[in-house]
Amino acid sequence: MNGAADTAAQRLGAELAGQGWGIDHAFLPASLVAALRSRIGELDAAGAFRPAAVGAGAARAVRPAVRGDRLCWLEPPATADERLFLGRIEALRLALNGRLQLGLFDFECQYAIYGPGARYARHLDRSPAGAERVVSVVAYLNDGWTAADRGELQLYVDSDRVTVAPAGGTLVIFESARFEHEVCPASRERFSIAGWYRRRARVPAPV
């Protein structure tokens, strides 16, 4: 990790420790943002994206009024640009573990495309079926985003809300089990990578 990246990781760790969430508006360089956005285009053209579903088990279903994005998991074999992104995420994982002793073991993530008007209603990222998720991570890949484009992330903090514009290069982290959040509709396509730092699954003790 270089000096600037190390400083950003330490600051994000301090914010996560103090308030449960953190924001870095320049976590990814513009060149990497553009490359990952191009990668989304390639994957979408190849038919790799599918409508996102909500719910669990038999109740799991695609409900565009609740969640309207399309997603594609970022899985091996990764491209050079994806490896660069994952390397930065790994360095942040190590920094968070070193500062907060969270026991973060791995990271899973997916590309997301929100079409104009698509939203994701208020929700938590962690459920009994996904209890290993500890810290949620969102990286934005949008070019030239303005306030008129909307599409903000709303993070519900106590009785207040933290609003984050999805400008390219911005990274948001927050405690998965603590903060409800929503994705507001945008007036144009909105691109991101959403992921989760996870703990190891707990194995029940023998009876």
N, C-alpha and C positions, 0 to 999 in steps of 0.2 A: 504494500500500500504506500503511495507517495504521501508527501507532507500534507497537501491539501485534502486528499481523501481521508487520511488519518484524522485530521482535525474535524472533518465533517462527521466521521463515524463516532468520535468521542463526544461531539456536541449532540448528535442524535441519541447516543446512550444516556447522556445527562438529561435530555428532555424526556426520554422514556422513563427514566428512574423517577423524575420529579413530578411529571403530570400524566404519564401513561401514554403519551403520543409525541411525535416529533415530525418536523417538516424540514426538508432541504430543497430549496428551489433550484439548485444547480448540481444535483447529485450525478447526473449523466451529461457528458459533453454533447454539444449539438450534432457532431458527426456520428456519434453512436445512436442518438435518437433517430436521426435520418435513416441510418442503416437498419435499425430494428423496425422502423415503420415500413421500409421497403420490403423487409422480410415478411411482414404481415400481408402485404400485397401479394407476394409470391404464394404464400400458403393459402390465402383466400382464393386466388385464381386456380389453385390445385384442388379446391373443394375440401380443405382441411377443417374449416370452421363449421360449427353446428350450433343451433339455438340452445341457449343456456336454460336449464331447468331449475325448479325450486322444490323444496320438500325432501322427504326421505322415504325410502322403502316403497310401499305400494302407493303412497301419496305423492311420489315424485312426478312432476309433470312440467311441461313447458307452459308458462303463463305470461305472455308478453306484457300484459297490463301491470304485472308485478316486477318482472325482470325481462328486459327486452334486448339484452346483448347477445352476441354470438361469440363463441370461445373456441380456442385451440390450445391444448396443453403444450408447454415447451418441454420437449423430451429429447433424449439422445437419439441419433447423433446431432449435436448442436453445431451450428455454423461458427465461424471464428468470432463474429460479432456477438452471437448469443453467449459464447464462452467468455467473452470480455465482460458482458453484463453479469453473468453468473459469478465471475471472479470478484467483481465489486460487491455483489450480494454476499458472497462467502466471507470476504474481508469484514463486512459489517456484522455478519453473524459472530465471527470470532471476537470482534470488539464488544458486542453486546454481552456475550458470554463472559468475557474477561471482566467487564465492569459490574454486571448484574447477577452473574452466576445463574442464568436462566435454564441451563441444560438444553439449549437449542441444539438439536441433533442434525436436522437436514432442512431442505427448502424445496417446496413444490410451487409451481407457478403456471399461469396460463395467459396467453394473449387474449385480449377482449376488444371487440368492435361494437360500439354503440352507434346505430344509425340515427339520423335526425329524429328527435322526438322520443327516442328510447330512454328508459329509466330503469333504476333498480330501487324498489321501495325500501323503506327503513327496515334494517335487519341486523342481526349479529352474525359474525363469521364463524362462531364456534357453537357447536351443538353437542349433545351426548354422543352422537355418531362421529364427531370430529374433534374429540376432546384433546387430541395431540397438538392442535393448532394453538400457538401461544402468542405470536406477534404477526399481525397482518401487515403486508407491504404492498404499496401501489406505486408504480412508476409510470409516468405519463410520457407519451410519444407524439404529442400533437405539435404541429408547426403553425406559428403565427397566431396563437390563440388569443382572442380578445374577450373582454367582459361581455360584449354583445353575443358571443357564441354560447354563453352559459355553460351547462354541463358540469357544474361544480360538484365536488364531494362535500356532503354535509356530515360532519362528525358531531354526534350528540354528546356533549360533555356536561354532566350534571343538568342544570336547567338552561344551559346556553348551547350554542352551536358554533363549531369552528368550520369556516367555509374555505375550501381549497380549490383554486382554479386549476384545471388540468393542463397547465402549460408544459410544453416539452422540457424534459430534464428534471422535473420536480419529482421528489420521492416523499411519500408519506408512510409512517409506521405507527401502529397503535396496538394496544392490547386487545387480542381477538375476543376474549370473553367479557370484556368490560364495556366497550363502546359500540352502541348501535350507530349505524350510518346509512346514508342513502346516496345514490347517484341521480342528480337532477337531469331532466331532459336538456339536450343541446340542440342547436339549430343546424349543426353539421356533424359529419362523422367524427367520432371520438375514439382514440386509440390508447391502449394502456396494457401494462403487464400487472396482473394481480397475483400475489403469492402469499405464502405463509411459512414462517419458521415454525418447526414442529419439535416437540419432545418425543422421546421413544414411547411407544405404546406400553402401558402398564400391564404386566402379566399378573393375573390374580394369584394370590398366595395359595399353596396347596392346603386342602382341608385336612 
